[in-house]
Amino acid sequence: MSDDPATRMQKTMTDAASGAAQMGKSAMDTGMAKMAEFTKMFSDMKVPGMPGMGAMPDMEAFLSAHRRNMEVLTAANRVALEGAQAVARRHMEIMQQTMAEVTETMRDMSAPASPQAKAAKQTELMKTSYERAVAHMKELADLIQRANGEALGMLNQRFAEAMDEVKLLASKAGVPTNT
C-alpha cells in the first residue's frame, strides 16, 4: 500500500463513506422494523369524536411514505458525502501542485540575477500565486455548491411529493383540504 498522503486521505474518505452508508442502512432497517410493529398495533384503532375519521389513516401508505423519506434522506446524505470527498481530493491535488510549484520557484529564485530582475520575478510570482489561489477557491466553492445543490434538490422534490401524499391520504379519510 502506498504511503502517499493523497492515497491515504482517499482511502480514509472511502472507508468513512462506506461505514456511513452501512450505518444508515442499518438504522433504516431497524426503523422500518419498529414502524411495522407500530403499523400493526394501530391499524385497526378508531378515533372517537372526529367526524370523517372512523379508522386511522392508511398506515401502509404512511409506512411507505416514511420509507421513501428515509431513502431520499440517505441518498441526499450520500450525495453530500461524495461532494465532500471530491472537495477533499481536489484540495489534496491543489496542495500537491502548490508544493511542486514552490519547489520550482525556490530553485528559480536561487539562480543568480540582478536585484531588479529578482524584484520583477517576485512581483510576477505574487500576482500569479494570487490569481491561482482565487481560482482554486472558486473551484472548491463550486464543487461544494454543486453537491449541496443536488442534495437539497432531492430533499425538496421529496418534500413536494410528501405534501401531495398527505393531501391524498386526507382526502381518502374524508378530511377537507385546501388545494
Sequence and secondary structure as in RCSB ss.txt:
>XXXX:A:sequence
MSDDPATRMQKTMTDAASGAAQMGKSAMDTGMAKMAEFTKMFSDMKVPGMPGMGAMPDMEAFLSAHRRNMEVLTA
ANRVALEGAQAVARRHMEIMQQTMAEVTETMRDMSAPASPQAKAAKQTELMKTSYERAVAHMKELADLIQRANGE
ALGMLNQRFAEAMDEVKLLASKAGVPTNT
>XXXX:A:secstr
    HHHHHHHHHHHHHHHHHHHHHHHHHHHHHHHHHHHHHHTT B TT TT SB   HHHHHHHHHHHHHHHHH
HHHHHHHHHHHHHHHHHHHHHHHHHHHHHHHHHHTS   HHHHHHHHHHHHHHHHHHHHHHHHHHHHHHHHHHHH
HHHHHHHHHHHHHHHHHHHHHHTT     
